[in-house]
Amino acid sequence: MSVDVTCGKCGEKIASMKMLKSIRDTVNSSGGKCPSCGQKLSTSEFSLDVQEN
């Protein structure tokens, strides 16, 4: 299973992971902002959408 982390504002894919890792690590890997639209990413406000491939 793979997991895609996307920006809630613009839908840009921020990260794709084979294994889950903490939201904090994922947000920090992009400098705390969406690389596409600059939206600030929050470790306390996020949603999780799971799709089986």
PyMOL Python script that loads the backbone (N, CA, C, O; Angstrom):
from pymol import cmd

cmd.read_pdbstr("""\
ATOM      1  N   MET A   1       0.841  -1.164   0.000  1.00  0.00           N
ATOM      2  CA  MET A   1       0.000   0.000   0.000  1.00  0.00           C
ATOM      3  C   MET A   1       0.890   1.232   0.000  1.00  0.00           C
ATOM      4  O   MET A   1       1.909   1.270   0.691  1.00  0.00           O
ATOM      5  N   SER A   2       0.510   2.225  -0.766  1.00  0.00           N
ATOM      6  CA  SER A   2       1.231   3.488  -0.743  1.00  0.00           C
ATOM      7  C   SER A   2       0.275   4.588  -0.279  1.00  0.00           C
ATOM      8  O   SER A   2      -0.944   4.467  -0.404  1.00  0.00           O
ATOM      9  N   VAL A   3       0.848   5.650   0.253  1.00  0.00           N
ATOM     10  CA  VAL A   3       0.079   6.764   0.790  1.00  0.00           C
ATOM     11  C   VAL A   3       0.553   8.038   0.121  1.00  0.00           C
ATOM     12  O   VAL A   3       1.753   8.308   0.080  1.00  0.00           O
ATOM     13  N   ASP A   4      -0.380   8.829  -0.405  1.00  0.00           N
ATOM     14  CA  ASP A   4      -0.059  10.128  -0.975  1.00  0.00           C
ATOM     15  C   ASP A   4      -0.517  11.209  -0.009  1.00  0.00           C
ATOM     16  O   ASP A   4      -1.643  11.166   0.487  1.00  0.00           O
ATOM     17  N   VAL A   5       0.349  12.177   0.259  1.00  0.00           N
ATOM     18  CA  VAL A   5       0.019  13.330   1.088  1.00  0.00           C
ATOM     19  C   VAL A   5      -0.201  14.488   0.138  1.00  0.00           C
ATOM     20  O   VAL A   5       0.699  14.853  -0.618  1.00  0.00           O
ATOM     21  N   THR A   6      -1.404  15.078   0.170  1.00  0.00           N
ATOM     22  CA  THR A   6      -1.739  16.165  -0.739  1.00  0.00           C
ATOM     23  C   THR A   6      -2.152  17.421   0.018  1.00  0.00           C
ATOM     24  O   THR A   6      -2.647  17.346   1.143  1.00  0.00           O
ATOM     25  N   CYS A   7      -1.946  18.560  -0.602  1.00  0.00           N
ATOM     26  CA  CYS A   7      -2.339  19.842  -0.032  1.00  0.00           C
ATOM     27  C   CYS A   7      -3.859  19.946  -0.049  1.00  0.00           C
ATOM     28  O   CYS A   7      -4.489  19.680  -1.073  1.00  0.00           O
ATOM     29  N   GLY A   8      -4.455  20.334   1.085  1.00  0.00           N
ATOM     30  CA  GLY A   8      -5.898  20.480   1.163  1.00  0.00           C
ATOM     31  C   GLY A   8      -6.426  21.680   0.400  1.00  0.00           C
ATOM     32  O   GLY A   8      -7.617  21.738   0.094  1.00  0.00           O
ATOM     33  N   LYS A   9      -5.564  22.639   0.087  1.00  0.00           N
ATOM     34  CA  LYS A   9      -5.993  23.840  -0.624  1.00  0.00           C
ATOM     35  C   LYS A   9      -5.945  23.649  -2.139  1.00  0.00           C
ATOM     36  O   LYS A   9      -6.935  23.896  -2.828  1.00  0.00           O
ATOM     37  N   CYS A  10      -4.800  23.209  -2.656  1.00  0.00           N
ATOM     38  CA  CYS A  10      -4.652  23.125  -4.115  1.00  0.00           C
ATOM     39  C   CYS A  10      -4.629  21.699  -4.662  1.00  0.00           C
ATOM     40  O   CYS A  10      -4.709  21.506  -5.875  1.00  0.00           O
ATOM     41  N   GLY A  11      -4.520  20.695  -3.783  1.00  0.00           N
ATOM     42  CA  GLY A  11      -4.516  19.310  -4.237  1.00  0.00           C
ATOM     43  C   GLY A  11      -3.170  18.797  -4.716  1.00  0.00           C
ATOM     44  O   GLY A  11      -3.076  17.659  -5.175  1.00  0.00           O
ATOM     45  N   GLU A  12      -2.124  19.616  -4.619  1.00  0.00           N
ATOM     46  CA  GLU A  12      -0.778  19.213  -5.050  1.00  0.00           C
ATOM     47  C   GLU A  12      -0.260  18.068  -4.183  1.00  0.00           C
ATOM     48  O   GLU A  12      -0.412  18.096  -2.962  1.00  0.00           O
ATOM     49  N   LYS A  13       0.357  17.055  -4.815  1.00  0.00           N
ATOM     50  CA  LYS A  13       0.954  15.963  -4.056  1.00  0.00           C
ATOM     51  C   LYS A  13       2.239  16.449  -3.408  1.00  0.00           C
ATOM     52  O   LYS A  13       3.148  16.918  -4.093  1.00  0.00           O
ATOM     53  N   ILE A  14       2.314  16.333  -2.063  1.00  0.00           N
ATOM     54  CA  ILE A  14       3.478  16.785  -1.309  1.00  0.00           C
ATOM     55  C   ILE A  14       4.449  15.634  -1.093  1.00  0.00           C
ATOM     56  O   ILE A  14       5.664  15.828  -1.135  1.00  0.00           O
ATOM     57  N   ALA A  15       3.920  14.436  -0.863  1.00  0.00           N
ATOM     58  CA  ALA A  15       4.783  13.275  -0.633  1.00  0.00           C
ATOM     59  C   ALA A  15       4.025  12.010  -0.994  1.00  0.00           C
ATOM     60  O   ALA A  15       2.795  11.973  -0.951  1.00  0.00           O
ATOM     61  N   SER A  16       4.767  10.982  -1.347  1.00  0.00           N
ATOM     62  CA  SER A  16       4.221   9.650  -1.588  1.00  0.00           C
ATOM     63  C   SER A  16       5.077   8.679  -0.795  1.00  0.00           C
ATOM     64  O   SER A  16       6.301   8.662  -0.932  1.00  0.00           O
ATOM     65  N   MET A  17       4.430   7.873   0.034  1.00  0.00           N
ATOM     66  CA  MET A  17       5.178   6.985   0.931  1.00  0.00           C
ATOM     67  C   MET A  17       4.749   5.534   0.732  1.00  0.00           C
ATOM     68  O   MET A  17       3.581   5.255   0.461  1.00  0.00           O
ATOM     69  N   LYS A  18       5.685   4.632   0.867  1.00  0.00           N
ATOM     70  CA  LYS A  18       5.389   3.199   0.857  1.00  0.00           C
ATOM     71  C   LYS A  18       4.922   2.744   2.229  1.00  0.00           C
ATOM     72  O   LYS A  18       4.095   1.841   2.352  1.00  0.00           O
ATOM     73  N   MET A  19       5.466   3.386   3.262  1.00  0.00           N
ATOM     74  CA  MET A  19       5.106   3.066   4.642  1.00  0.00           C
ATOM     75  C   MET A  19       4.685   4.355   5.327  1.00  0.00           C
ATOM     76  O   MET A  19       5.196   5.431   5.017  1.00  0.00           O
ATOM     77  N   LEU A  20       3.756   4.237   6.253  1.00  0.00           N
ATOM     78  CA  LEU A  20       3.317   5.419   6.983  1.00  0.00           C
ATOM     79  C   LEU A  20       4.436   5.966   7.856  1.00  0.00           C
ATOM     80  O   LEU A  20       5.199   5.206   8.453  1.00  0.00           O
ATOM     81  N   LYS A  21       4.528   7.279   7.926  1.00  0.00           N
ATOM     82  CA  LYS A  21       5.414   7.927   8.871  1.00  0.00           C
ATOM     83  C   LYS A  21       4.622   9.062   9.502  1.00  0.00           C
ATOM     84  O   LYS A  21       3.523   9.374   9.045  1.00  0.00           O
ATOM     85  N   SER A  22       5.148   9.666  10.515  1.00  0.00           N
ATOM     86  CA  SER A  22       4.372  10.662  11.251  1.00  0.00           C
ATOM     87  C   SER A  22       4.057  11.873  10.379  1.00  0.00           C
ATOM     88  O   SER A  22       4.820  12.236   9.484  1.00  0.00           O
ATOM     89  N   ILE A  23       2.915  12.484  10.666  1.00  0.00           N
ATOM     90  CA  ILE A  23       2.520  13.696   9.959  1.00  0.00           C
ATOM     91  C   ILE A  23       3.574  14.783  10.156  1.00  0.00           C
ATOM     92  O   ILE A  23       3.878  15.523   9.220  1.00  0.00           O
ATOM     93  N   ARG A  24       4.127  14.885  11.349  1.00  0.00           N
ATOM     94  CA  ARG A  24       5.160  15.897  11.637  1.00  0.00           C
ATOM     95  C   ARG A  24       6.344  15.734  10.686  1.00  0.00           C
ATOM     96  O   ARG A  24       6.822  16.724  10.132  1.00  0.00           O
ATOM     97  N   ASP A  25       6.827  14.502  10.485  1.00  0.00           N
ATOM     98  CA  ASP A  25       7.954  14.263   9.575  1.00  0.00           C
ATOM     99  C   ASP A  25       7.589  14.632   8.140  1.00  0.00           C
ATOM    100  O   ASP A  25       8.410  15.188   7.410  1.00  0.00           O
ATOM    101  N   THR A  26       6.364  14.323   7.740  1.00  0.00           N
ATOM    102  CA  THR A  26       5.921  14.622   6.383  1.00  0.00           C
ATOM    103  C   THR A  26       5.826  16.123   6.157  1.00  0.00           C
ATOM    104  O   THR A  26       6.285  16.626   5.132  1.00  0.00           O
ATOM    105  N   VAL A  27       5.232  16.843   7.108  1.00  0.00           N
ATOM    106  CA  VAL A  27       5.093  18.299   6.997  1.00  0.00           C
ATOM    107  C   VAL A  27       6.463  18.968   7.012  1.00  0.00           C
ATOM    108  O   VAL A  27       6.708  19.890   6.234  1.00  0.00           O
ATOM    109  N   ASN A  28       7.347  18.521   7.877  1.00  0.00           N
ATOM    110  CA  ASN A  28       8.681  19.115   7.968  1.00  0.00           C
ATOM    111  C   ASN A  28       9.507  18.893   6.707  1.00  0.00           C
ATOM    112  O   ASN A  28      10.377  19.701   6.385  1.00  0.00           O
ATOM    113  N   SER A  29       9.241  17.804   5.994  1.00  0.00           N
ATOM    114  CA  SER A  29      10.024  17.514   4.787  1.00  0.00           C
ATOM    115  C   SER A  29       9.773  18.543   3.687  1.00  0.00           C
ATOM    116  O   SER A  29      10.589  18.688   2.777  1.00  0.00           O
ATOM    117  N   SER A  30       8.646  19.260   3.767  1.00  0.00           N
ATOM    118  CA  SER A  30       8.356  20.287   2.761  1.00  0.00           C
ATOM    119  C   SER A  30       8.481  21.698   3.340  1.00  0.00           C
ATOM    120  O   SER A  30       7.974  22.653   2.753  1.00  0.00           O
ATOM    121  N   GLY A  31       9.146  21.832   4.474  1.00  0.00           N
ATOM    122  CA  GLY A  31       9.349  23.142   5.082  1.00  0.00           C
ATOM    123  C   GLY A  31       8.103  23.711   5.745  1.00  0.00           C
ATOM    124  O   GLY A  31       8.045  24.905   6.040  1.00  0.00           O
ATOM    125  N   GLY A  32       7.110  22.868   5.980  1.00  0.00           N
ATOM    126  CA  GLY A  32       5.884  23.311   6.644  1.00  0.00           C
ATOM    127  C   GLY A  32       4.891  24.006   5.733  1.00  0.00           C
ATOM    128  O   GLY A  32       3.861  24.497   6.195  1.00  0.00           O
ATOM    129  N   LYS A  33       5.196  24.054   4.425  1.00  0.00           N
ATOM    130  CA  LYS A  33       4.306  24.697   3.465  1.00  0.00           C
ATOM    131  C   LYS A  33       4.148  23.821   2.235  1.00  0.00           C
ATOM    132  O   LYS A  33       5.022  23.018   1.905  1.00  0.00           O
ATOM    133  N   CYS A  34       3.010  23.991   1.559  1.00  0.00           N
ATOM    134  CA  CYS A  34       2.807  23.306   0.286  1.00  0.00           C
ATOM    135  C   CYS A  34       3.777  23.899  -0.727  1.00  0.00           C
ATOM    136  O   CYS A  34       3.813  25.118  -0.892  1.00  0.00           O
ATOM    137  N   PRO A  35       4.567  23.066  -1.413  1.00  0.00           N
ATOM    138  CA  PRO A  35       5.535  23.594  -2.374  1.00  0.00           C
ATOM    139  C   PRO A  35       4.872  24.236  -3.591  1.00  0.00           C
ATOM    140  O   PRO A  35       5.517  25.006  -4.302  1.00  0.00           O
ATOM    141  N   SER A  36       3.613  23.940  -3.842  1.00  0.00           N
ATOM    142  CA  SER A  36       2.925  24.475  -5.011  1.00  0.00           C
ATOM    143  C   SER A  36       2.251  25.819  -4.738  1.00  0.00           C
ATOM    144  O   SER A  36       2.455  26.778  -5.482  1.00  0.00           O
ATOM    145  N   CYS A  37       1.435  25.895  -3.655  1.00  0.00           N
ATOM    146  CA  CYS A  37       0.654  27.112  -3.417  1.00  0.00           C
ATOM    147  C   CYS A  37       1.100  27.902  -2.193  1.00  0.00           C
ATOM    148  O   CYS A  37       0.623  29.017  -1.980  1.00  0.00           O
ATOM    149  N   GLY A  38       2.010  27.348  -1.375  1.00  0.00           N
ATOM    150  CA  GLY A  38       2.510  28.055  -0.209  1.00  0.00           C
ATOM    151  C   GLY A  38       1.628  27.966   1.021  1.00  0.00           C
ATOM    152  O   GLY A  38       1.943  28.567   2.048  1.00  0.00           O
ATOM    153  N   GLN A  39       0.519  27.223   0.938  1.00  0.00           N
ATOM    154  CA  GLN A  39      -0.372  27.062   2.078  1.00  0.00           C
ATOM    155  C   GLN A  39       0.395  26.461   3.254  1.00  0.00           C
ATOM    156  O   GLN A  39       1.110  25.473   3.084  1.00  0.00           O
ATOM    157  N   LYS A  40       0.253  27.051   4.449  1.00  0.00           N
ATOM    158  CA  LYS A  40       0.909  26.516   5.636  1.00  0.00           C
ATOM    159  C   LYS A  40       0.248  25.185   6.003  1.00  0.00           C
ATOM    160  O   LYS A  40      -0.977  25.090   6.080  1.00  0.00           O
ATOM    161  N   LEU A  41       1.066  24.168   6.226  1.00  0.00           N
ATOM    162  CA  LEU A  41       0.572  22.846   6.592  1.00  0.00           C
ATOM    163  C   LEU A  41       0.587  22.700   8.105  1.00  0.00           C
ATOM    164  O   LEU A  41       1.547  23.111   8.757  1.00  0.00           O
ATOM    165  N   SER A  42      -0.449  22.128   8.661  1.00  0.00           N
ATOM    166  CA  SER A  42      -0.584  22.002  10.105  1.00  0.00           C
ATOM    167  C   SER A  42      -0.547  20.544  10.525  1.00  0.00           C
ATOM    168  O   SER A  42      -1.151  19.688   9.879  1.00  0.00           O
ATOM    169  N   THR A  43       0.166  20.263  11.615  1.00  0.00           N
ATOM    170  CA  THR A  43       0.192  18.887  12.128  1.00  0.00           C
ATOM    171  C   THR A  43      -1.058  18.578  12.935  1.00  0.00           C
ATOM    172  O   THR A  43      -1.316  17.414  13.243  1.00  0.00           O
ATOM    173  N   SER A  44      -1.843  19.597  13.286  1.00  0.00           N
ATOM    174  CA  SER A  44      -3.057  19.351  14.060  1.00  0.00           C
ATOM    175  C   SER A  44      -4.318  19.388  13.210  1.00  0.00           C
ATOM    176  O   SER A  44      -5.365  18.915  13.654  1.00  0.00           O
ATOM    177  N   GLU A  45      -4.249  19.933  12.006  1.00  0.00           N
ATOM    178  CA  GLU A  45      -5.403  19.999  11.125  1.00  0.00           C
ATOM    179  C   GLU A  45      -5.083  19.276   9.825  1.00  0.00           C
ATOM    180  O   GLU A  45      -4.403  19.818   8.955  1.00  0.00           O
ATOM    181  N   PHE A  46      -5.570  18.066   9.700  1.00  0.00           N
ATOM    182  CA  PHE A  46      -5.384  17.312   8.474  1.00  0.00           C
ATOM    183  C   PHE A  46      -6.475  16.268   8.370  1.00  0.00           C
ATOM    184  O   PHE A  46      -7.108  15.917   9.366  1.00  0.00           O
ATOM    185  N   SER A  47      -6.690  15.779   7.175  1.00  0.00           N
ATOM    186  CA  SER A  47      -7.641  14.682   6.995  1.00  0.00           C
ATOM    187  C   SER A  47      -6.902  13.529   6.342  1.00  0.00           C
ATOM    188  O   SER A  47      -5.845  13.712   5.738  1.00  0.00           O
ATOM    189  N   LEU A  48      -7.460  12.365   6.469  1.00  0.00           N
ATOM    190  CA  LEU A  48      -6.844  11.157   5.939  1.00  0.00           C
ATOM    191  C   LEU A  48      -7.825  10.490   5.001  1.00  0.00           C
ATOM    192  O   LEU A  48      -8.897  10.055   5.422  1.00  0.00           O
ATOM    193  N   ASP A  49      -7.464  10.408   3.736  1.00  0.00           N
ATOM    194  CA  ASP A  49      -8.277   9.715   2.738  1.00  0.00           C
ATOM    195  C   ASP A  49      -7.510   8.471   2.323  1.00  0.00           C
ATOM    196  O   ASP A  49      -6.374   8.571   1.860  1.00  0.00           O
ATOM    197  N   VAL A  50      -8.112   7.305   2.483  1.00  0.00           N
ATOM    198  CA  VAL A  50      -7.459   6.047   2.139  1.00  0.00           C
ATOM    199  C   VAL A  50      -8.152   5.447   0.927  1.00  0.00           C
ATOM    200  O   VAL A  50      -9.375   5.319   0.884  1.00  0.00           O
ATOM    201  N   GLN A  51      -7.340   5.086  -0.050  1.00  0.00           N
ATOM    202  CA  GLN A  51      -7.864   4.425  -1.240  1.00  0.00           C
ATOM    203  C   GLN A  51      -7.058   3.171  -1.479  1.00  0.00           C
ATOM    204  O   GLN A  51      -5.828   3.212  -1.509  1.00  0.00           O
ATOM    205  N   GLU A  52      -7.737   2.065  -1.648  1.00  0.00           N
ATOM    206  CA  GLU A  52      -7.046   0.808  -1.923  1.00  0.00           C
ATOM    207  C   GLU A  52      -6.837   0.685  -3.417  1.00  0.00           C
ATOM    208  O   GLU A  52      -7.773   0.868  -4.195  1.00  0.00           O
ATOM    209  N   ASN A  53      -5.610   0.375  -3.826  1.00  0.00           N
ATOM    210  CA  ASN A  53      -5.291   0.229  -5.251  1.00  0.00           C
ATOM    211  C   ASN A  53      -5.489  -1.163  -5.723  1.00  0.00           C
ATOM    212  O   ASN A  53      -5.265  -1.454  -6.898  1.00  0.00           O
TER     213      ASN A  53
END
""", "prot")
cmd.dss("prot")
cmd.show_as("cartoon", "prot")
cmd.util.cbc("prot")
cmd.orient("prot")
